[in-house]
């Protein structure tokens, strides 16, 4: 994996839910810098991450334990994860693994990749291009998300709110994004 186009991050904070009840925000902080990366995650991912990072609380996930056993038995070593893409508001990541001296990748949801990174204690990277595309970090305290980084559900809610508040220009931009996604499927 080339590192010139990636930035290493670490877990900084975890929200307890925003707007949509099943969406939470995980804040990743640049390991050797001040950039913050907000990552929307599902409620079940937030619960698992909370269990993994809470001191004195053991995450009771037979799935993670089974996954570790399978990796150990087959000689696969998980080396890192890299959040590198976004499809219809869902962030994706590659899991990098070594097997018999060969590096391979597997694409998963970014939230699931973060869970594995915490569990296996491996580095988390974010692609530099995605950092610029997905959001802007206004002042290290507030964020502006790109419309591409919002899920369909959040866009539909935002569209209703924009129409309700008579923000028709905003509503037309959101409508166009929803239409583009619908045509792409």
N, C-alpha and C positions, 0 to 999 in steps of 0.2 A: 504494500500500500504506500503510495507516495504521500508525503506529508506537506509538500509545498502548497497544496490547494485545500488544506484542512487546518482547523484550529481546535486545540484540545480544550474541553470544558469539564466542569465538575458540577455536581448537584449543589444548588445554592438555597432553594426554597421550594415549598410545595403548598399550593392553595387548597382550600377546603371547598371549592366550588364557586363558579362564577356564572351569572346569567342562567344559562341552561344548566339544569340540575345535574346532569350526568357528565358535564365537562369540567375539568379541573386544569389548572395551569401549573406546570413544572418549570421552575426557573433554573436554567443552567448558567453558571458564571464561567467566563474564560479563565483557564488555569493560570496563565501568566499575563493577565490583562484585566480590563474593566468591562468588556463587552458582556452583555446579558442576552440570553436566548430564551424567550418564553415558548414553551412547547405545550400545546393543548393535548391532554390525555383523558382517557375514559375513567369513570369512577372506579371500576375494578382495578385498573392499573394504579390509580392513586392509592387505593387500599393496600395493594401489594407493596408498593414503594414505601408507604408509611410503616408497614411492618418491618421491612428490611432495614430502614434507617433509624428506627426507634431503639435507643439503648435498652438493653436488658429484655427486649422482646424478641423472641425468635419467630421468624416467619415460618408458619406451618404450611408449607406448600409441597405436597408430595410430587407435584409436577416438576418443580425446580430440582428437587432431590433426584427424581427419576432422570431428568435431563442430564444432570451432573454425572450420574452413574453410567448413562449411555455414552457420554463423551469419554469418560475414563476407560470404559470397557473397549471402546473402538479406537482409542488413541487420538481422539480429536481434542485439540487445545483451542479454546476460544481466546482470541488475542485482543480484539477491540471491536467497537461498534462505531459507525459513522452515519450520522443523520445527513442524508444527501439528496432527498427529493421530496416533492409534494405532489399528490394527485388528488384533485377535487377536495382540497382542504385537509387531507390526511397526510401527515408527515411519515415518510418511510426512511428506513435505515438499513445498512448492510451490516451483517455480523461477519467479522473476519475470523476464519479458523484455519488452523494448520493441521494437516494430516499427512503423515509420511513425507514431511519436508515440503509439501505443496500447499500454497495458500488458496483457499476458496472463499466465496462469499455466499450469503443467503439473505434475501431481502425480507424484512418483517416490518411491522408497524414500529414507529420510533419509540412509543411507550413501552412496548415489549422489549425492544433492544435495551432501553435504559434499565429495565428490571434485570435483564441478564448481566448488564455491565455492573450494576450494584452487587448482584449475587456473586458473580465471578471475580469482582474487584479488578476490572479491566478498564482501560481508557475509553473515554467518550469523545468523539470528534464530530465537528459540524463542518460541512463543506462551505468554503468561503463564498461561493456563488449563491448558495442557498441563504446564507446569512444576509446578503444584500437584497435578495429577492423576496424573502418571506416577511420581513418586518423592518422597521427602523427603531432604533433605541434613542429616543428623544433626549433624555437627560439622565440616564441611569436610574430613573425612578418611574418613568412612563414609557409606554410602547405604542407604536402605531403598527397594526398588523396589515399586511398586504391582503387584498381581497382574495388572492389565491390561497392564502393559508387558512381561510375560514371554511368550516364544514358546510354542507348543504343545509342542514338544520339551522345553523347559526345565520346563514345568509337569508333563509326564508323568514326567520324571526326579525332580522334587521330590515328586510323589505317591508314587512308589516308595520314595523315601528316608523320607518321613513315615510310611508304613505300616511299613517295616522298623524304624524307630525308635519305633514305637508312639505316634506323635503323631497320634492319630485325629481330633482337632478340626481340626488343620491339613490333614490329608488330606481331610476332608470339604469344607473351603473350596476346596481346589484342585480336587477332583472336581466341585464345583458350577460353578466357572469353566469347566472343560473341557466340561461338559455344556451350559452356556449358549452357548459358542462353537460346539459341534456343532449345536445347534438353530438357531443364527443362520445357518448355511451352507446 
